Amino acid sequence: MELSDRSQRLLRTLIENYIRHGQPVGSRALVQESGLDLSSATVRNVMSDLEGLGLIASPHTSAGRIPTAKGYRIFVDSLLTVKSLEAREVERLQSQFDRQLASVSVEGLVKRASGLLSEVTSLAGLVMLPTPKALSLKHIEFMPLSDKRVLAILVISNNDVRNVVIQTARNYKKAELEQAAEYLNFAFQGKGLSAVREALLTEMRQARASMDSMMQTAIEMADQVFLSEQEQGDDFVVAGQTNLMGCAELSQVNKLRELFEAFNEKRDILYLLDQSMQAKGVKIFIGEESGYQVLDECSVVTAPYEVGDQRVGVLGVIGPTRMAYERVIPIVDMTAKLLGHALNRG
């Protein structure tokens, strides 16, 4: 959208004022804060033009204007100057991950990142757990349980231990399960969980008739274990939902209930995070851009994090469209880098 320098400056001033104070902005405040030598009448004319373009709106209770989602988009894309975090802020974030590394737990690091985002931004912080493609097998064991059940003890990258109870077609002896685990550890140690499952399925299709009982046992066990891991992988950790109760724009009970239901159901938010996996850096959904009515008055700021050279997940914050983008964007970006670094070190 082509805007004159004067229109851009007034739009930026209006949005910055509204983010700070949360009140509709009038022409007098714009004259004082913009630094432009303009009369109030001229400013009102420019504001009328911006309103006609759908960039600002006039609440019926006030003569002042507030930004629309479209106005915020122009602001974020063209008018906002994002500065790097100060060294002391980076060190503070880094120290939080360093303390968590003692546990060497993927889930622990993810929870710490979510909590940090919430604490530092006073918004809701969310972090997608690493996808199964990013996790590799270190060791697996099986233990027989009663009623045709087996406990699978799975040690994955970063020494994260997961226990999965699977239902089997028959009862298995301990020796059978030990043989199956020995085969899987020998054949697939160090390989990605998704790749392991695909390889086993291919092997099962190609050699079902000639398989011995040990191979059949191994494949039945592994198929259920890695399928379970794949289903659990599409998940995220959220912290600080109650911070949203302090946001005037979201404080209505019905809005908060719908938001909290979205956090619990996770499906819609996961879709946004999946979209962000393809982004090279920070991605921002403003208001109705998310495509979900429950987020029409929210912004979602996300960034992917990497292990090695592979994107394995996304983190970000959810808050009102009236958020301090200049501060939130570098915090989300840096937290993504630090989480990836901590996972690599782990």
Secondary structure, 3 states (H helix, E strand, C coil): CCCCHHHHHHHHHHHHHHHHHCCCECHHHHHHHHCCCCCHHHHHHHHHHHHHCCCEECCCCCCCEEECHHHHHHHHHHHCCCCCCCHHHHHHHHHHHHHHHHHCCHHHHHHHHHHHHHHHHCCEEEEECCCHHHCEEEEEEEEECCCCEEEEEEEEHHHEEEEEEEECCCCCCHHHHHHHHHHHHHHHCCCEHHHHHHHHHHHHHHHCCCCCHHHHHHHHHHHHHHHHHHHHHCCEEEECHHHHHHCHHHCCHHHHHHHHHHHHHCHHHHHHHHHHCCCCCCEEEEHHHHCCHHHCCEEEEEEEEEECCEEEEEEEEEEECCCCHHHHHHHHHHHHHHHHHHHHHC
